[in-house]
């Protein structure tokens, strides 16, 4: 209801503390770039995939998880080692083939394949942005700014102002006030990080007109919230509250990266188009 105190008790404090620790680790790795940043996202991809395997009850668990982790590690090695794209595609194809052979049941095979492909997006896209000379640190920093501000401000505005529910059957606590607050924050922070990058000369991409940055940031904010809702629907369909317990106060890696995953898909599409045009 309106005027509701947005601050919770012990769980809220734990959520804030673990969120700050994670942000410090991720931002530090972003500044360093290279292998530190790549390993952060490889770990996120592996843990997120393991949560998906457990949540969607894919069997046999260990072989499927092993093939998924090995494929992700091989792809990251390819990316960091400068291997040709054909080699990476061949490795991905082998991993997908292994999952199709080993996973049990038609739905199990489909879910295993989707899990690996989703983990590839998480493991590779942020690092690919960071390593691109024309994008650099700005790409992942923009993603963090939009997704994190959307998530945080949506939570506080929704808890403070309440009002009509966004999709009550999927996520009963989310409101239109929270969604609009998150959208405004995502657009503002997206423009803000690009303005900062332009001032300090982080990337030639920072010369993009602010109007276009605001529009893309708004689209990314909407995608981020849609990703959150999709994961809520998936958890509800599988009868679980959280995807895992790896992050105190937040649940699992999938719970933290649902919105980020949706924006990473957008960023990945941009990278593909950028490289096709350059070719």
DAUR-V531011 format. One record per run of one state. SS is the DSSP state (@ for helix, = for strand, . for the rest). FROM is the first residue (numbers start at 1). LEN is the number of residues. If there is no record, write none. Layout:
# DAUR-V531011
ss->[SS,SS]
from->[FROM,FROM]
len->[LEN,LEN]
This chain:
# DAUR-V531011
ss->[.,@,.,@,.,@,.,@,.,@,.,@,.,=,.,=,@,.,@,.,@,.,=,.,=,.,@,.]
from->[1,10,33,34,56,61,82,85,103,106,132,137,162,165,168,171,176,201,204,208,210,239,247,248,251,252,253,279]
len->[9,23,1,22,5,21,3,18,3,26,5,25,3,3,3,5,25,3,4,2,29,8,1,3,1,1,26,1]
